[in-house]
Amino acid sequence: MANTPITVAHGDGIGPEIMAATLHILKEAGARLDIEEIEIGRKVYLAGNSAGIAPESWNSLRRTKVFLKAPITTPQGGGFSSLNVAVRKTLGLYANIRPCVSYHPFVQTKHPTMDVVIVRENEEDVYAGIEYRQTDQVEECLKLSSRPGSEKIVRYAFEYAKKFNRKKVTCFIKDNIMKRTDGLFHKIFDAIAPEYPEIEADDRIVDIGAAKLADTPENFDVIVMPNLYGDVLSDVAAQIAGSVGLAGSSNIGEQVAMFEAIHGSAPRRAGQNLANPSGLFLGAILMLVHINQPDAATLAHNAWLRTIEDGVHTFDIFKEGVSREKVGTKEFAKAVVARLGQKPETLKTVEYKPDADGAASDAKPIYSSPQRQKKDLVGVDVFLDWFNGKFYGAANELGALVEAVGGDGLKLQTIANRGVKVYPNGLPDTFTVDHWRCRFVDESQEGNAVSHTQIITLLQRFDEAGLDVIKTENLYNFDGAKGYSG
Amino acid sequence: MANTPITVAHGDGIGPEIMAATLHILKEAGARLDIEEIEIGRKVYLAGNSAGIAPESWNSLRRTKVFLKAPITTPQGGGFSSLNVAVRKTLGLYANIRPCVSYHPFVQTKHPTMDVVIVRENEEDVYAGIEYRQTDQVEECLKLSSRPGSEKIVRYAFEYAKKFNRKKVTCFIKDNIMKRTDGLFHKIFDAIAPEYPEIEADDRIVDIGAAKLADTPENFDVIVMPNLYGDVLSDVAAQIAGSVGLAGSSNIGEQVAMFEAIHGSAPRRAGQNLANPSGLFLGAILMLVHINQPDAATLAHNAWLRTIEDGVHTFDIFKEGVSREKVGTKEFAKAVVARLGQKPETLKTVEYKPDADGAASDAKPIYSSPQRQKKDLVGVDVFLDWFNGKFYGAANELGALVEAVGGDGLKLQTIANRGVKVYPNGLPDTFTVDHWRCRFVDESQEGNAVSHTQIITLLQRFDEAGLDVIKTENLYNFDGAKGYSG
């Protein structure tokens, strides 16, 4: 079989040592790799590349489409941005996959039978990083959730479950509150799940789900979630498994995929043959399965499990009474190589399957582009910066001012402050800040369509009245159904 | 001393039984209460009150300002909204406090020395519930964070720590990503903390913080956080403490405060003298401290701890070998009353202090209204719904169309899609959806001020060009500092 080209970066700190150990095991396990090396991290940052990667390195990533990355050190001081964010955004790595496994009784954990995979959406949600301060008192961040983005991640979670013999996919959302954004994610989960009848599908509200995950993680298998929940709960899962130093992860895009350890570059441990290469190694196992070399992945992973079981441990997981031999980075890799062909006796043996022939051509599209729904403009929320010095009981004064700018077919319906209706008929107990949402609809109040021109002239009247418009949000119906919250 | 008027609601399911048990203990412990009863829950919903509370009941809450609430049952079917949300929003209950305590070895937990209090902001963040669908593919939710709202909750956390003899307050935020919204919360935490030199203050990024909380909760004391993180992590903390059935909570407003159990009404257990009243009882202890009856609170709480220690347990926490006597709701309350005056021997004794004389008049304001900063309008982000059928490489086509609507002193600076810059000089690898942000600034590109009129005429040109504007976000500087993300 032909070799698969991959791009490798040795990184900073303990990076070069754990990468050498990982590549050594892979080679001995028969992985068929053509390695292109690129430089990333500290030196590259200091040479003036703000994201820690040189422009020419992108070409290697685009060519090989597979990136095995060691941890890096971001230099202290301003002006340096995250390499991972740059790679993720530039190459559209929409899925972050983090298996969190307990290796009880060989590695300490309160959750001995845990084996959870977190599949985190990686591009959307509040992480789009779109924020505004438009009044003295209020900051705003946009949370975005797209249909194709949600489809991509949900589909990936089920495909991952299928490929890695997983039995169940659970969706974590907060759609009792965020009915539209998280509701979209949930709806798409429910639509895609039936295409995988062999995999159980269920869902949890993220608060209860997180509580159960933290307490009894053995009841979960694969969990798919929006970006923020995934960020928090993938850290929770890795920590309670006891495997932060032992966990690998992948970042998957439509074209390119990146594989790494979840830990950092640990500069204080560098150059001493101390570091545990297991996190990066397990990232590399995900890579071998991704590039359809399940034979090498199975061989290497089982040998690694046997090594852990045999108590051959680096300092970070060494424990008197459990471990048998304290080894360095190189010796650990040698111990794994010496066990190639062996399987674990207590821990679960792995066996990866090759991709089915023609899988690529049979594969379902990872997102759809269905007929666009009919969209009708039915109103506008005009947001104002307005403050009369009062935190209570100010709404009626503003209400009178805003009523007066209605006209040309548009009428004020309500004013709300931080999502609470305060006009008309607001309550004196409601605390208000200087950020007001004024909802205008067709004066018939029957949901008739309005025009962009009507909205623009409304904004002119606001301006003439000396009211400080800071933002607008148009109100739409889609195929006749309301597309905005109450 | 005069009695304190409070409003009591007996609720649904097990509510009436656990309320009776709680009030019995409070009375015997010498609590000085004048009780006004109101009805909430199932019957009130079905009588046509959509939030499960009758209009006249609000008057009682406003009069007594103290609400001891049993759990309720929300009827199945549509049209019923959350009573808690209604009370919280209407009365401005900005702080949710949830102590999560382990009672090891008397109640099972993996975290025997845990004693954490989660202080959750209760009004802002994505829970303002402001959502829009404005394109076929994208849903949006606004996350709002206000200075007075953040001040209120942070100040409350420190005041709580002071009152309850706590040593440390930790702030959980994600301000490496949400630099403005979570950054504001963090900044206010840092500003208020030095006013409490006797209390240690630190902060964690919420992902790492959550992981540490789930793994080693004994390292935390009071944790204050924005609404969403607090929602998720207060459930995590209660669950891993083993105390979901034993935890009370308070919801605090500037005027009114509400005290309750964190569990539900458990209709299947109702009317059988089975339910554990401890959650509501511990909510009532928070209430007694709130209304400055620390003597009764101390007496009752210590007797309760001693009862738990003595192995007098209701069915939900009864465990062979640990518990000694399985009792019903009434018998549990009698057992607590019989121990009034006793203290726990293994568990930690509590001792509540009276409010200092004149505390009310010396108290710092819970939020400030400083001089408003100078605000300059320097541009606008115009968001478009636009789709040419392509998910890759569409930006240049749109760029040409949008460049053409510039003029009258405004110039297109960048176009971004889901927070990633795609024009000019976008990358072909970037996946784009039908939701585009077009940033216009003064044509000098030097950050000069622009006018509302310029923005309105820009919107007119968008409309004339047939480009579908769905929302706008104005760009401002405050005292010369940029008030928007890149």
Interface residues (C-beta under 8 A of the other chain):
Chain A: R62 K89 T90 L91 G92 Y94 K110 E123 E124 V126 Y127 A128 G129 I130 E131 Y132 R133 Q134 T135 D136 Q137 V138 E139 E140 C141 L142 K143 L144 S145 S146 R147 P148 G149 K174 I177 M178 K179 R180 T181 G183 L184 V206 D207 I208 A210 A211 K212 A214 D215 L228 Y229 D231 V232 L233 S234 D235 V236 A238 Q239 I240 V244 G253 E254 Q255 V256 Y367 S369 R372 Q373 K375 D381 D385 F387 G389 F391 A416 R418 G419 V420 L427 D429 T430 F431 V433 H435 R437 H452 T453 I456 L459 Q460 D463 V469 I470 K471 T472 E473 N474 L475 Y476 F478 G483 Y484 S485 G486
Chain B: R62 K89 T90 L91 G92 Y94 K110 E123 E124 V126 Y127 A128 G129 I130 E131 Y132 R133 Q134 T135 D136 Q137 V138 E139 E140 C141 L142 K143 L144 S145 S146 R147 P148 G149 K174 I177 M178 K179 R180 T181 G183 L184 V206 D207 I208 A210 A211 K212 A214 D215 L228 Y229 D231 V232 L233 S234 D235 V236 A238 Q239 I240 V244 G253 E254 Q255 V256 Y367 S369 R372 Q373 K375 D381 D385 F387 G389 F391 A416 R418 G419 V420 L427 D429 T430 F431 V433 H435 R437 H452 T453 I456 L459 Q460 D463 V469 I470 K471 T472 E473 N474 L475 Y476 F478 G483 Y484 S485 G486
